[in-house]
């Protein structure tokens, strides 16, 4: 059973960096694509970045390309999102989610994620 927990959020200033971590305590991560989503009040949750179950394919939304990086460590059942040059509009609750590798969908597709963490708040101030 996949059990996700995010960490690493916080309050930073524009231009700073943060590294979010998503850990699967069920240690069944290796067969799942993992996505990072974010949501602000009043708006729909949006897909930020995703990494395939093998780690060979990566997706970043246009609004974070060149600033965010995603990686995974199978041995530690962890997926990390490194966020550089943060902007105020990056402020949101960030969630990690897992999708079975049996769901054949491109990483840019935000659907099919069955397991979600509780989220971690990222606030970027000017």
C-alpha positions in Angstrom: 0.0 0.0 0.0 1.4 3.4 -1.0 1.5 5.9 1.9 2.8 9.3 1.0 4.1 12.1 3.1 5.5 15.4 1.9 8.0 17.5 3.8 10.3 20.5 3.1 7.8 23.3 2.6 8.2 26.7 4.3 8.3 30.4 4.0 11.0 31.8 1.7 11.7 34.9 -0.3 11.5 35.5 -4.0 14.6 34.0 -5.7 15.2 31.4 -2.9 15.2 27.7 -3.3 13.4 24.9 -1.5 13.6 21.1 -1.8 10.4 19.1 -1.2 10.5 15.5 -0.4 7.9 12.8 -0.8 8.4 9.6 1.1 6.4 6.4 0.6 6.3 4.7 4.0 4.7 1.6 2.4 7.9 1.2 0.3 6.0 0.2 -2.8 6.9 3.3 -4.8 9.1 1.7 -7.4 6.1 0.7 -9.6 4.5 4.1 -9.6 4.8 7.3 -11.6 5.0 10.2 -9.1 3.6 13.6 -9.7 3.9 16.9 -7.8 0.8 19.0 -7.9 0.0 22.4 -6.3 -3.1 24.2 -5.3 -4.0 27.6 -4.1 -7.4 28.5 -2.6 -10.1 29.0 -5.2 -8.1 27.4 -8.0 -7.9 23.9 -9.3 -5.0 21.7 -8.4 -2.4 21.7 -11.2 0.3 19.3 -12.2 3.8 20.8 -11.7 6.2 18.0 -12.4 6.2 14.2 -12.8 8.6 11.4 -13.0 8.1 7.9 -14.4 8.3 4.8 -12.3 11.7 4.0 -13.8 13.0 7.6 -13.4 13.8 7.7 -17.1 11.0 10.1 -18.1 10.4 13.5 -16.6 7.8 16.2 -17.2 7.7 19.8 -16.1 4.9 22.3 -16.6 5.9 25.2 -18.7 5.6 27.6 -15.8 8.4 25.8 -13.9 10.7 24.7 -16.7 14.3 25.7 -16.0 13.6 26.4 -12.3 12.3 23.1 -10.9 13.9 19.6 -11.0 12.4 16.3 -10.0 14.3 13.1 -9.1 13.7 9.8 -7.3 15.6 7.5 -5.1 14.2 4.0 -5.2 16.4 2.7 -2.4 14.9 5.4 -0.1 11.4 5.4 -1.6 11.7 9.1 -2.1 10.9 11.6 -4.8 12.3 15.1 -4.5 11.3 18.3 -6.1 14.0 21.0 -6.1 12.6 24.4 -6.6 15.0 27.2 -7.6 14.4 30.9 -8.3 11.0 30.8 -6.6 8.4 33.3 -7.5 5.5 34.7 -5.5 3.1 32.8 -7.8 4.7 29.5 -6.7 3.1 29.9 -3.4 0.7 27.0 -2.9 0.1 23.7 -1.1 2.2 21.1 -2.8 1.1 17.5 -3.0 2.8 14.4 -4.2 0.8 11.7 -5.8 1.4 8.2 -7.1 0.0 6.5 -10.2 0.4 2.9 -11.1 2.8 2.2 -14.0 0.0 0.1 -15.4 -1.9 3.2 -16.3 -0.4 4.0 -19.7 -0.6 7.8 -19.8 1.9 10.5 -20.6 3.5 12.2 -17.7 1.8 15.4 -18.8 -1.6 13.8 -18.1 -2.7 14.8 -14.6 -5.2 12.0 -14.2 -5.0 8.5 -12.8 -3.3 9.4 -9.5 -4.8 7.2 -6.8 -2.6 8.0 -3.8 -2.0 11.4 -2.4 -0.1 12.9 0.4 -1.4 15.5 2.8 0.4 18.4 1.3 3.1 20.9 2.4 2.7 24.6 2.3 5.1 26.7 0.3 4.9 30.5 0.7 7.1 32.8 -1.3 7.2 36.4 -0.1 8.6 39.5 -1.8 
